[in-house]
């Protein structure tokens, strides 16, 4: 599909005085050849419903529309870009612009019900694409990973793939293997739920204004079954705790999962997972994280209050002490009953 003659991206920026806003981490791609390459790395889009997050002046938007998509939804927070986006909507009849913050925007009713595909089958003809502002990229991918884990939001339609930009170092963390120095909790969380690939490194000089870092284009395809098939909240709590101090031994980091008077549970968890307590966090494989999460889940099944315990939260500690006080009182009453029976 070829678009009719339109003002260039540079022309639109001049016409509507669309200077980048630093507090929104805005960086534009003027080169349409590069915009087409970004879209090409998303795969076949013909006949697909696409959602672009953060379209800005519409460079990637134009490249998507030229792929003859069924429909394109764009989510933009900055209203200054809407005249240019509306121009594309008018000439194609295939674009709907939504005003909103992508961190809060829900996509559960964005696409036709006919596009729903069972999770066990191939991904649906839906795709999410975006040149993300650096300030929201990491929080947004954690939000999307939670939705993937619960098959909610856009992922109620099936295993919807994503193609998104991140700072190069963040992109490299997502694909980092065990023992890589840039391995971190995002590595485990993303690899647990998705097949993830860095498709392209884009030099910072390709953006306007040019950031101080290069950019990685990352492609995600949700897995049919995660490595760690446990609630997202539990998995992220364990991985966050393990990587809290990257240079510390595993055993020392896991202490933060449990109250001071129940530190014996650290040894129980490590023993159940059958992992050397002296290991560094970056050396632990995804399968070993699975064993750690399963061991922690078993403890939480037996002692439910442990999952809600947060050593950084004073109210959590207060709640824990209240629960322990009730337990001790019940145990005391039970002991008195047993002693009365013996007499």
C-alpha positions in Angstrom: 0.0 0.0 0.0 1.5 3.3 -1.1 0.4 6.4 0.8 -0.5 9.5 -1.3 1.9 12.5 -1.3 2.1 13.9 2.2 4.3 16.4 4.1 7.5 14.9 5.3 8.1 14.2 9.0 10.4 17.2 9.0 7.8 19.4 7.4 5.2 18.3 10.0 7.6 19.1 12.8 8.1 22.6 11.4 4.4 23.2 10.6 3.2 22.3 14.1 6.4 23.3 16.0 6.8 19.8 17.3 10.1 20.2 19.2 11.0 17.2 21.4 10.1 17.5 25.1 12.9 16.3 27.3 10.8 15.5 30.3 8.8 13.0 28.0 12.1 11.5 26.8 11.0 12.2 23.2 13.4 11.2 20.3 12.2 11.2 16.7 13.3 9.1 13.8 13.3 11.3 10.6 14.8 8.7 8.2 11.9 6.8 6.6 14.4 4.1 5.4 15.1 3.3 9.1 11.4 3.5 10.0 10.7 0.9 7.3 13.5 -1.3 8.6 12.1 -1.2 12.1 8.7 -2.2 10.9 10.2 -4.9 8.7 11.8 -6.5 11.8 8.3 -7.0 13.2 7.5 -9.6 10.6 4.6 -9.9 8.2 1.9 -7.3 9.0 -0.4 -7.6 6.0 -4.0 -8.0 7.2 -2.9 -7.5 10.8 -4.3 -5.3 13.5 -1.4 -3.3 14.9 -1.1 -1.1 17.9 1.7 1.5 17.9 2.7 2.9 21.3 4.1 6.5 21.2 3.9 7.3 17.5 5.1 10.9 17.9 5.2 12.7 14.5 4.3 9.4 12.7 7.4 8.1 11.0 6.9 4.5 12.1 3.2 5.0 11.7 3.6 5.6 8.0 5.8 2.6 7.5 3.2 0.4 9.3 0.4 1.7 7.1 2.4 0.9 4.0 2.4 -2.7 5.0 -1.4 -2.9 4.2 -2.5 -3.6 7.7 -6.2 -4.3 8.5 -6.2 -1.4 11.0 -3.7 0.6 13.0 -4.4 1.9 16.5 -1.9 4.5 17.9 -1.6 5.5 21.6 -0.1 9.0 22.1 0.1 11.1 25.3 1.2 14.3 23.6 -1.8 16.0 21.9 0.6 18.1 19.7 1.0 15.1 17.4 -2.7 14.6 16.7 -3.1 16.9 13.7 -0.4 14.9 11.8 -1.9 11.6 12.9 -5.4 12.7 11.9 -4.0 13.5 8.5 -2.9 9.9 8.1 -6.3 8.7 9.4 -8.1 10.8 6.8 -6.1 9.6 3.8 -6.0 5.9 4.7 -9.2 5.2 6.7 -7.2 2.6 8.6 -5.9 4.6 11.6 -7.5 5.4 15.0 -5.6 7.7 17.3 -6.1 7.3 21.1 -5.0 9.9 23.6 -3.6 8.2 26.7 -0.6 7.1 28.7 0.6 3.7 27.5 1.5 2.8 31.1 -2.2 3.0 32.0 -3.9 2.3 28.6 -5.8 -1.0 28.4 -5.9 -2.8 25.1 -8.4 -5.6 26.1 -11.1 -4.3 23.8 -8.9 -2.7 21.2 -9.1 -5.4 18.5 -11.9 -7.4 16.9 -13.0 -10.5 18.8 -12.5 -12.5 15.5 -8.8 -12.0 15.9 -8.6 -14.1 19.1 -6.4 -17.2 18.8 -6.0 -19.9 21.4 -2.8 -19.5 23.5 -1.6 -23.0 22.4 -1.6 -22.0 18.7 0.4 -19.6 16.6 0.3 -15.9 17.5 -2.8 -13.9 16.3 -2.6 -11.4 13.5 -2.0 -8.6 16.0 1.2 -6.8 16.8 2.4 -4.1 19.1 5.2 -1.8 17.9 6.8 1.3 19.3 9.8 3.6 19.6 9.5 4.0 23.4 10.6 7.0 25.4 13.5 5.8 27.6 11.8 7.0 30.8 8.9 4.5 30.5 10.4 1.6 28.6 11.4 -0.6 31.5 8.2 0.0 33.6 6.1 -0.7 30.5 7.8 -4.0 29.7 7.2 -5.2 33.2 3.6 -4.2 32.9 3.3 -6.1 29.6 5.1 -9.1 31.1 2.5 -9.3 33.9 -0.3 -9.1 31.3 1.3 -11.9 29.3 1.6 -14.0 32.4 -2.2 -13.6 33.1 -3.3 -13.7 29.4 -4.9 -10.3 30.0 -5.0 -6.9 28.3 -3.8 -7.3 24.6 -2.9 -10.9 25.4 -6.4 -12.1 25.9 -6.3 -12.3 22.1 -3.5 -14.8 22.2 0.3 -14.7 22.1 0.6 -11.2 20.7 4.2 -10.3 19.7 5.9 -7.0 20.3 8.7 -5.1 18.6 9.9 -2.2 20.8 13.0 0.0 21.2 15.0 0.3 24.4 18.3 1.8 25.4 21.0 -0.6 24.1 22.1 -1.6 27.6 18.5 -2.5 28.6 18.0 -4.5 25.4 21.2 -6.4 26.1 20.1 -7.1 29.7 16.9 -8.7 28.3 18.8 -11.3 26.4 21.7 -11.7 28.8 22.6 -15.4 29.5 23.8 -16.7 32.9 27.3 -15.5 33.9 27.0 -12.4 31.7 27.8 -9.3 33.8 24.6 -7.5 32.5 22.3 -10.3 33.6 19.7 -9.0 36.0 16.1 -9.6 37.1 14.7 -8.3 33.8 16.7 -11.0 32.0 14.9 -13.7 34.0 11.4 -12.2 33.9 11.4 -11.6 30.2 13.1 -14.9 29.2 10.7 -16.7 31.5 7.7 -15.6 29.5 9.0 -14.7 26.0 11.3 -15.7 23.2 13.3 -12.5 23.0 15.7 -11.3 20.3 17.6 -8.1 19.8 16.9 -7.5 16.1 19.0 -4.4 15.5 21.2 -1.8 17.2 20.4 1.7 16.0 23.0 4.4 16.6 21.8 7.3 18.8 22.8 9.7 15.9 19.7 8.4 14.0 17.4 10.1 16.4 16.4 13.8 16.8 17.5 15.0 19.3 20.3 12.4 19.4 20.5 10.6 22.8 23.8 9.9 24.4 23.3 6.1 24.0 22.5 3.7 21.1 19.2 2.0 20.9 18.3 -1.7 20.7 15.2 -3.0 18.7 13.8 -5.9 20.6 11.3 -8.5 19.4 9.2 -10.5 21.8 7.0 -13.6 21.2 5.2 -14.9 24.3 5.9 -18.6 25.0 3.2 -21.2 25.0 4.3 -22.2 28.5 6.6 -20.2 30.8 9.7 -21.7 32.3 8.4 -20.8 35.8 4.6 -21.5 35.7 3.8 -19.6 38.9 2.1 -16.3 39.7 3.9 -13.3 38.3 4.0 -11.6 41.7 5.8 -14.5 43.3 8.3 -14.8 40.4 9.2 -11.1 40.4 9.5 -11.0 44.2 12.1 -13.9 44.1 14.0 -12.5 41.2 14.1 -9.0 42.6 15.4 -10.2 45.9 18.0 -12.5 44.4 19.4 -9.6 42.3 19.1 -6.9 44.9 22.8 -7.2 45.7 24.4 -8.6 42.6 27.8 -9.2 44.2 26.5 -11.0 47.3 26.0 -14.7 47.7 22.6 -16.2 47.0 22.0 -17.1 50.6 22.7 -13.6 51.9 20.2 -12.1 49.4 17.5 -14.6 50.1 17.4 -13.5 53.8 15.3 -10.5 52.7 12.4 -12.8 51.8 11.9 -13.9 55.4 11.4 -12.2 58.8 14.3 -12.1 61.2 12.9 -14.8 63.5 12.4 -17.2 60.6 15.7 -17.1 58.8 15.8 -20.9 59.1 13.5 -20.8 56.0 16.4 -19.5 53.9 18.3 -22.8 54.4 15.0 -24.8 53.8 14.4 -22.9 50.5 18.0 -23.4 49.2 18.0 -27.0 50.3 14.7 -27.7 48.5 15.9 -25.9 45.4 19.2 -27.9 45.6 21.4 -24.9 44.7 24.8 -23.9 46.2 24.1 -21.1 48.6 27.4 -19.4 47.7 26.5 -18.8 44.1 26.4 -15.3 42.6 23.0 -14.1 41.3 24.3 -13.7 37.7 25.3 -17.4 37.5 21.9 -18.8 38.3 20.1 -20.3 35.2 16.4 -19.9 34.4 15.8 -23.5 35.4 17.5 -22.9 38.7 15.3 -19.8 39.2 12.4 -22.1 38.6 13.5 -24.4 41.4 14.0 -21.4 43.8 10.5 -20.1 42.9 8.9 -23.5 43.4 10.7 -23.9 46.8 9.5 -20.4 47.9 6.0 -21.2 46.7 5.9 -24.3 48.9 6.9 -22.3 51.9 4.2 -19.7 51.1 1.6 -22.5 50.7 2.4 -23.6 54.2 2.9 -20.1 55.7 0.7 -17.7 53.5 1.8 -14.6 55.3 5.3 -15.0 54.0 4.3 -14.0 50.5 3.0 -10.6 51.8 6.1 -10.0 53.9 8.3 -7.1 52.7 11.3 -6.2 54.8 11.2 -2.6 53.4 7.6 -2.0 54.4 7.0 -1.1 58.1 3.3 -2.0 57.8 4.2 -5.4 56.4 6.5 -6.0 59.4 3.7 -4.8 61.7 1.2 -7.2 60.1 3.6 -10.0 60.4 4.2 -9.4 64.1 0.4 -9.4 64.6 0.0 -12.7 62.8 2.9 -14.2 64.8 1.3 -13.0 68.1 -2.0 -14.6 67.2 -0.2 -17.8 66.2 1.7 -17.9 69.5 -1.6 -17.3 71.5 -3.3 -20.1 69.6 -0.4 -22.4 70.2 -0.4 -21.5 73.9 -4.1 -22.3 74.1 -3.6 -25.6 72.3 -0.7 -26.5 74.6 -2.9 -25.8 77.7 -5.6 -28.0 76.3 -3.2 -30.9 75.6 -1.7 -30.5 79.1 -5.2 -30.6 80.7 -6.0 -33.8 78.9 -2.9 -35.5 80.4 -4.2 -34.7 83.9 
